[in-house]
C-alpha cells in the first residue's frame, strides 16, 4: 500500500508540474522556463523506490525489516533534492524553506506513518531534520539577516526559520505519538480477534461476543430461565453397525447439519453435540419472551426435517428421533481452565428435559413436552396435535410433570 501510494504521489506531482508548466508556457513562452531538477529528482526517486518495493513484494522477498531501508531511501531522496536545489540556485542556508523539495518532508513522514511503527516515524523525522540542518549549515547560515528596504517583509531570517523547523519537529513528534496509539489499538484489536477465534473453537459462537466483554456475565455464571431441548437419534447403533467408518462420519454430519440449520433458524444455541444427540438451549445469553415458542417451533421443524430426510432414504431404514422439551431456571456459564473452556447449562430444567427425551424413547414418541413449556409458548392443546400422556414421576425429579406427546401428520408421532 505504501509503495502504491508513493508511486501515485510521484505521478500526481509529475502531472501537477506538467500542468503548471503548460499554463506558464502559454503565458510567458516556454523558452523562458527552467527545468525543475529537484522536483524531477524527487519524482524519479519516489517512482524507483516504489517499483523496487513492488518488485520485492511480487517476488516474495520483502521483509518487515526492509521498512527501515525504504524509509532511509525516502529521506535520502528528499535531502539530496534539497541539496541540489540549494546548489543549483546558489541559495544560503537561510533560504532552504524557499525550495519546493523541502516541503516533501511531510509527505515522507506520511508515507512512513502508514507502517504503524513509531520507531520508523521518529527516526524518519529526526533524519529529515538533521539532514536539512546539515544542508543549511553547509550552504551557510547567517544569524543576523541584512536590513531590508522599506516595504519588504522578511522571510528567510533565522528566527522565522527556527519556528518553521520547530513546527516540523513537532509534526514528527505528533505523528509518532499518533502512530504509537494506532499501533496499540491495532494490536489490541488483533489480540481480541485472536482470542475470539480461539474461543469459537471450544464454545458456541452465540456466546463468544458476550465472553469477550471486559465484564462478562457468563464468565461469572448466571442463573436465568431457559428452555431446553434434548434431541437423540433412535437406534443409531443398529443403523451404523453395517456402515464403513467414513459412511458413519458422513451420516452423522448430515444429521447434525439438519439439527444446526433448524436451531439457527429459530435463534437457539447448541450447547453441545454428543454422538448422535444434541443439547439445545433457548434463552442464552439473554432470555427473550418468546424463547419457549421458538424452542417448540424448532422441535417441530426437526420432526419435519427428519420426515423429509426419510423420503429420500430406503423405506426399510427409516430414521426416528426422540426429543424432550422443558423450561425452567438454569445455571449458564463458562467453566474450565483458559486452555480448555467449556460453556455449560445446568439445573433442574436440563434434567427434566433429559428425562423427557428418555421417556420419549420408552414410549416410542418423537417429541414429548411438559405442560409448562406448552403454556409458556401459548400452544393450543388440540387433541389432534398433542396427546396428553398424563402426569409422570420422572427419575431424579421431586415433583410430578404433566406431559404431552406431539402428533405429526397422519402417522402420529410414532
RAUR-V747477 format. One record per residue. RES is the residue in one small letter. PHI is phi in whole degrees, 0 to 359 (* if undefined). OMEGA is omega in whole degrees, -180 to 180 (none if undefined). NEAR is the number of other C-alpha atoms within 8 Angstrom. Layout:
# RAUR-V747477
res=RES phi=PHI omega=OMEGA near=NEAR
res=RES phi=PHI omega=OMEGA near=NEAR
This chain:
# RAUR-V747477
res=x phi=* omega=179 near=4
res=x phi=295 omega=180 near=9
res=x phi=297 omega=179 near=11
res=x phi=294 omega=178 near=9
res=x phi=296 omega=180 near=9
res=x phi=298 omega=179 near=12
res=x phi=294 omega=178 near=12
res=x phi=297 omega=178 near=8
res=x phi=299 omega=179 near=8
res=x phi=299 omega=180 near=13
res=x phi=294 omega=178 near=10
res=x phi=293 omega=176 near=8
res=x phi=299 omega=179 near=9
res=x phi=297 omega=-180 near=10
res=x phi=292 omega=177 near=8
res=x phi=297 omega=-180 near=8
res=x phi=295 omega=179 near=8
res=x phi=298 omega=-180 near=8
res=x phi=297 omega=180 near=8
res=x phi=292 omega=179 near=8
res=x phi=290 omega=176 near=9
res=x phi=296 omega=179 near=8
res=x phi=296 omega=179 near=8
res=x phi=291 omega=-179 near=10
res=x phi=295 omega=179 near=11
res=x phi=293 omega=-176 near=8
res=x phi=276 omega=-172 near=6
res=x phi=242 omega=-177 near=7
res=x phi=92 omega=-171 near=9
res=x phi=293 omega=-177 near=8
res=x phi=292 omega=-177 near=5
res=x phi=277 omega=-176 near=6
res=x phi=272 omega=179 near=8
res=x phi=258 omega=-180 near=4
res=x phi=294 omega=-180 near=4
res=x phi=278 omega=-174 near=6
res=x phi=301 omega=180 near=8
res=x phi=301 omega=179 near=11
res=x phi=295 omega=178 near=10
res=x phi=296 omega=178 near=9
res=x phi=298 omega=180 near=10
res=x phi=293 omega=-180 near=13
res=x phi=299 omega=179 near=12
res=x phi=295 omega=-179 near=9
res=x phi=296 omega=179 near=9
res=x phi=297 omega=180 near=13
res=x phi=294 omega=-178 near=12
res=x phi=294 omega=179 near=8
res=x phi=294 omega=178 near=11
res=x phi=296 omega=179 near=12
res=x phi=295 omega=178 near=10
res=x phi=295 omega=179 near=8
res=x phi=296 omega=-180 near=10
res=x phi=296 omega=178 near=10
res=x phi=295 omega=178 near=8
res=x phi=297 omega=179 near=10
res=x phi=295 omega=-180 near=9
res=x phi=295 omega=180 near=7
res=x phi=276 omega=-179 near=7
res=x phi=59 omega=178 near=6
res=x phi=253 omega=-177 near=7
res=x phi=285 omega=178 near=9
res=x phi=234 omega=-179 near=6
res=x phi=303 omega=-180 near=5
res=x phi=294 omega=179 near=6
res=x phi=290 omega=176 near=8
res=x phi=302 omega=177 near=10
res=x phi=297 omega=-178 near=8
res=x phi=296 omega=-179 near=8
res=x phi=288 omega=174 near=9
res=x phi=296 omega=178 near=12
res=x phi=295 omega=177 near=9
res=x phi=297 omega=177 near=9
res=x phi=300 omega=179 near=10
res=x phi=296 omega=-178 near=13
res=x phi=298 omega=179 near=8
res=x phi=297 omega=-179 near=12
res=x phi=295 omega=-179 near=13
res=x phi=294 omega=178 near=13
res=x phi=297 omega=178 near=8
res=x phi=295 omega=178 near=13
res=x phi=296 omega=-180 near=15
res=x phi=297 omega=179 near=9
res=x phi=296 omega=179 near=10
res=x phi=294 omega=178 near=12
res=x phi=296 omega=-178 near=14
res=x phi=292 omega=-177 near=9
res=x phi=294 omega=-177 near=6
res=x phi=267 omega=178 near=6
res=x phi=54 omega=-179 near=6
res=x phi=266 omega=172 near=10
res=x phi=275 omega=-180 near=11
res=x phi=298 omega=179 near=14
res=x phi=294 omega=-174 near=14
res=x phi=261 omega=-174 near=9
res=x phi=296 omega=-180 near=12
res=x phi=283 omega=174 near=10
res=x phi=285 omega=-177 near=6
res=x phi=280 omega=177 near=11
res=x phi=295 omega=-178 near=8
res=x phi=295 omega=178 near=13
res=x phi=293 omega=-178 near=12
res=x phi=271 omega=171 near=9
res=x phi=280 omega=-179 near=9
res=x phi=302 omega=176 near=11
res=x phi=300 omega=177 near=8
res=x phi=297 omega=180 near=8
res=x phi=298 omega=176 near=12
res=x phi=298 omega=-180 near=13
res=x phi=296 omega=178 near=8
res=x phi=305 omega=-172 near=11
res=x phi=281 omega=174 near=13
res=x phi=295 omega=-180 near=13
res=x phi=286 omega=179 near=7
res=x phi=280 omega=-178 near=8
res=x phi=58 omega=179 near=10
res=x phi=232 omega=-175 near=10
res=x phi=303 omega=-179 near=11
res=x phi=297 omega=179 near=7
res=x phi=292 omega=179 near=11
res=x phi=296 omega=180 near=15
res=x phi=297 omega=179 near=11
res=x phi=296 omega=178 near=8
res=x phi=295 omega=180 near=14
res=x phi=297 omega=179 near=12
res=x phi=296 omega=-180 near=10
res=x phi=296 omega=179 near=9
res=x phi=296 omega=-180 near=11
res=x phi=294 omega=-179 near=11
res=x phi=295 omega=179 near=8
res=x phi=295 omega=179 near=9
res=x phi=295 omega=178 near=10
res=x phi=294 omega=178 near=8
res=x phi=297 omega=178 near=8
res=x phi=295 omega=-179 near=12
res=x phi=296 omega=180 near=13
res=x phi=289 omega=175 near=9
res=x phi=295 omega=179 near=7
res=x phi=282 omega=179 near=11
res=x phi=102 omega=-180 near=9
res=x phi=241 omega=178 near=10
res=x phi=257 omega=-178 near=9
res=x phi=290 omega=-179 near=6
res=x phi=246 omega=179 near=6
res=x phi=285 omega=178 near=8
res=x phi=294 omega=180 near=4
res=x phi=298 omega=-178 near=4
res=x phi=257 omega=175 near=7
res=x phi=296 omega=178 near=5
res=x phi=303 omega=178 near=4
res=x phi=92 omega=179 near=4
res=x phi=261 omega=179 near=6
res=x phi=259 omega=179 near=5
res=x phi=279 omega=178 near=6
res=x phi=235 omega=-170 near=5
res=x phi=254 omega=177 near=10
res=x phi=284 omega=-172 near=12
res=x phi=295 omega=-179 near=12
res=x phi=302 omega=-180 near=6
res=x phi=294 omega=179 near=9
res=x phi=294 omega=177 near=11
res=x phi=296 omega=177 near=8
res=x phi=295 omega=180 near=8
res=x phi=296 omega=178 near=8
res=x phi=295 omega=179 near=9
res=x phi=296 omega=178 near=8
res=x phi=298 omega=179 near=8
res=x phi=295 omega=177 near=10
res=x phi=299 omega=180 near=11
res=x phi=293 omega=176 near=8
res=x phi=299 omega=177 near=8
res=x phi=298 omega=179 near=13
res=x phi=295 omega=-180 near=10
res=x phi=297 omega=179 near=8
res=x phi=296 omega=178 near=11
res=x phi=299 omega=180 near=13
res=x phi=294 omega=179 near=9
res=x phi=297 omega=-179 near=8
res=x phi=295 omega=178 near=13
res=x phi=298 omega=179 near=11
res=x phi=293 omega=180 near=8
res=x phi=296 omega=179 near=9
res=x phi=295 omega=177 near=10
res=x phi=299 omega=179 near=8
res=x phi=296 omega=-180 near=8
res=x phi=295 omega=179 near=8
res=x phi=296 omega=179 near=8
res=x phi=297 omega=180 near=8
res=x phi=296 omega=179 near=8
res=x phi=293 omega=179 near=8
res=x phi=295 omega=178 near=8
res=x phi=296 omega=179 near=9
res=x phi=294 omega=178 near=8
res=x phi=294 omega=178 near=8
res=x phi=297 omega=179 near=8
res=x phi=295 omega=179 near=11
res=x phi=294 omega=177 near=8
res=x phi=293 omega=-180 near=8
res=x phi=297 omega=-178 near=10
res=x phi=293 omega=177 near=10
res=x phi=287 omega=-176 near=6
res=x phi=248 omega=-170 near=9
res=x phi=241 omega=175 near=11
res=x phi=299 omega=-177 near=11
res=x phi=297 omega=-178 near=7
res=x phi=293 omega=-177 near=7
res=x phi=261 omega=-178 near=10
res=x phi=298 omega=178 near=12
res=x phi=303 omega=178 near=9
res=x phi=293 omega=-178 near=10
res=x phi=287 omega=-180 near=11
res=x phi=278 omega=176 near=9
res=x phi=287 omega=-178 near=7
res=x phi=304 omega=-180 near=5
res=x phi=248 omega=-177 near=5
res=x phi=282 omega=177 near=10
res=x phi=292 omega=-177 near=10
res=x phi=288 omega=176 near=12
res=x phi=295 omega=180 near=10
res=x phi=276 omega=-175 near=8
res=x phi=95 omega=-179 near=10
res=x phi=229 omega=176 near=9
res=x phi=242 omega=-178 near=8
res=x phi=203 omega=-179 near=9
res=x phi=280 omega=179 near=10
res=x phi=224 omega=173 near=15
res=x phi=249 omega=-172 near=16
res=x phi=248 omega=177 near=16
res=x phi=233 omega=174 near=14
res=x phi=261 omega=179 near=14
res=x phi=234 omega=178 near=13
res=x phi=216 omega=178 near=11
res=x phi=276 omega=-175 near=11
res=x phi=276 omega=177 near=9
res=x phi=58 omega=-178 near=6
res=x phi=293 omega=179 near=8
res=x phi=297 omega=179 near=6
res=x phi=295 omega=-178 near=7
res=x phi=287 omega=-172 near=9
res=x phi=259 omega=-174 near=8
res=x phi=293 omega=179 near=6
res=x phi=262 omega=-180 near=6
res=x phi=268 omega=170 near=8
res=x phi=287 omega=-179 near=6
res=x phi=306 omega=180 near=6
res=x phi=292 omega=176 near=6
res=x phi=289 omega=177 near=8
res=x phi=298 omega=180 near=10
res=x phi=299 omega=179 near=8
res=x phi=294 omega=180 near=8
res=x phi=297 omega=-180 near=8
res=x phi=294 omega=177 near=10
res=x phi=296 omega=178 near=8
res=x phi=296 omega=179 near=8
res=x phi=296 omega=-180 near=9
res=x phi=295 omega=178 near=9
res=x phi=297 omega=178 near=8
res=x phi=292 omega=177 near=10
res=x phi=297 omega=-177 near=9
res=x phi=299 omega=-179 near=9
res=x phi=298 omega=-180 near=8
res=x phi=295 omega=-180 near=11
res=x phi=293 omega=-179 near=13
res=x phi=293 omega=179 near=9
res=x phi=297 omega=-176 near=8
res=x phi=250 omega=173 near=10
res=x phi=73 omega=178 near=8
res=x phi=265 omega=-179 near=13
res=x phi=225 omega=177 near=12
res=x phi=275 omega=-179 near=12
res=x phi=294 omega=176 near=12
res=x phi=190 omega=167 near=7
res=x phi=258 omega=176 near=9
res=x phi=227 omega=-178 near=6
res=x phi=63 omega=180 near=6
res=x phi=258 omega=178 near=11
res=x phi=234 omega=-179 near=10
res=x phi=211 omega=173 near=13
res=x phi=250 omega=-174 near=12
res=x phi=243 omega=-176 near=14
res=x phi=235 omega=172 near=13
res=x phi=240 omega=-178 near=15
res=x phi=116 omega=180 near=12
res=x phi=235 omega=3 near=10
res=x phi=279 omega=-179 near=8
res=x phi=238 omega=179 near=5
res=x phi=292 omega=179 near=11
res=x phi=237 omega=-179 near=6
res=x phi=299 omega=-176 near=5
res=x phi=256 omega=-180 near=7
res=x phi=302 omega=-179 near=13
res=x phi=296 omega=180 near=14
res=x phi=295 omega=180 near=11
res=x phi=291 omega=178 near=13
res=x phi=297 omega=179 near=14
res=x phi=294 omega=177 near=11
res=x phi=296 omega=178 near=9
res=x phi=295 omega=179 near=12
res=x phi=299 omega=179 near=11
res=x phi=295 omega=-180 near=8
res=x phi=294 omega=177 near=9
res=x phi=292 omega=175 near=11
res=x phi=299 omega=179 near=11
res=x phi=295 omega=-179 near=8
res=x phi=296 omega=179 near=9
res=x phi=293 omega=178 near=11
res=x phi=297 omega=178 near=9
res=x phi=294 omega=178 near=8
res=x phi=296 omega=-180 near=8
res=x phi=295 omega=179 near=11
res=x phi=294 omega=-179 near=8
res=x phi=258 omega=179 near=6
res=x phi=247 omega=177 near=8
res=x phi=300 omega=-179 near=8
res=x phi=301 omega=-177 near=7
res=x phi=283 omega=-177 near=4
res=x phi=229 omega=180 near=7
res=x phi=288 omega=178 near=8
res=x phi=260 omega=175 near=9
res=x phi=224 omega=178 near=8
res=x phi=239 omega=173 near=11
res=x phi=236 omega=-178 near=16
res=x phi=229 omega=175 near=15
res=x phi=236 omega=-173 near=18
res=x phi=228 omega=180 near=17
res=x phi=207 omega=179 near=15
res=x phi=229 omega=-180 near=12
res=x phi=170 omega=-178 near=9
res=x phi=285 omega=-178 near=11
res=x phi=223 omega=168 near=14
res=x phi=265 omega=179 near=11
res=x phi=235 omega=179 near=14
res=x phi=181 omega=180 near=13
res=x phi=253 omega=-180 near=12
res=x phi=235 omega=177 near=9
res=x phi=106 omega=178 near=7
res=x phi=281 omega=-179 near=6
res=x phi=299 omega=-179 near=5
res=x phi=286 omega=-179 near=4
res=x phi=209 omega=178 near=7
res=x phi=281 omega=178 near=12
res=x phi=216 omega=175 near=9
res=x phi=275 omega=-176 near=11
res=x phi=220 omega=175 near=9
res=x phi=235 omega=-177 near=10
res=x phi=232 omega=175 near=9
res=x phi=140 omega=-177 near=9
res=x phi=296 omega=-180 near=10
res=x phi=297 omega=178 near=15
res=x phi=293 omega=180 near=12
res=x phi=297 omega=-180 near=10
res=x phi=296 omega=179 near=11
res=x phi=298 omega=178 near=14
res=x phi=295 omega=179 near=10
res=x phi=293 omega=178 near=11
res=x phi=294 omega=177 near=14
res=x phi=295 omega=176 near=17
res=x phi=295 omega=178 near=10
res=x phi=295 omega=177 near=9
res=x phi=296 omega=176 near=15
res=x phi=297 omega=-178 near=11
res=x phi=296 omega=-179 near=7
res=x phi=269 omega=-179 near=6
res=x phi=60 omega=178 near=8
res=x phi=249 omega=179 near=13
res=x phi=274 omega=-177 near=15
res=x phi=214 omega=174 near=14
res=x phi=237 omega=-179 near=16
res=x phi=234 omega=176 near=14
res=x phi=281 omega=179 near=12
res=x phi=298 omega=-179 near=10
res=x phi=297 omega=-178 near=9
res=x phi=290 omega=177 near=13
res=x phi=292 omega=177 near=13
res=x phi=291 omega=178 near=8
res=x phi=297 omega=-179 near=9
res=x phi=273 omega=-177 near=12
res=x phi=55 omega=-178 near=7
res=x phi=274 omega=176 near=8
res=x phi=294 omega=-177 near=5
res=x phi=272 omega=178 near=6
res=x phi=289 omega=-176 near=6
res=x phi=293 omega=177 near=7
res=x phi=278 omega=180 near=6
res=x phi=253 omega=-178 near=9
res=x phi=233 omega=176 near=11
res=x phi=258 omega=180 near=10
res=x phi=285 omega=-180 near=8
res=x phi=267 omega=178 near=8
res=x phi=101 omega=-180 near=7
res=x phi=261 omega=-175 near=8
res=x phi=242 omega=172 near=8
res=x phi=258 omega=-176 near=9
res=x phi=267 omega=-179 near=11
res=x phi=298 omega=179 near=5
res=x phi=86 omega=-179 near=5
res=x phi=237 omega=-174 near=10
res=x phi=290 omega=-176 near=6
res=x phi=268 omega=177 near=5
res=x phi=281 omega=-177 near=9
res=x phi=236 omega=175 near=10
res=x phi=274 omega=-170 near=11
res=x phi=237 omega=-180 near=13
res=x phi=226 omega=178 near=13
res=x phi=252 omega=-177 near=14
res=x phi=275 omega=176 near=14
res=x phi=253 omega=-177 near=12
res=x phi=245 omega=176 near=9
res=x phi=63 omega=-178 near=5
res=x phi=275 omega=-174 near=4
res=x phi=267 omega=-178 near=7
res=x phi=77 omega=-177 near=8
res=x phi=270 omega=-174 near=10
res=x phi=266 omega=none near=7
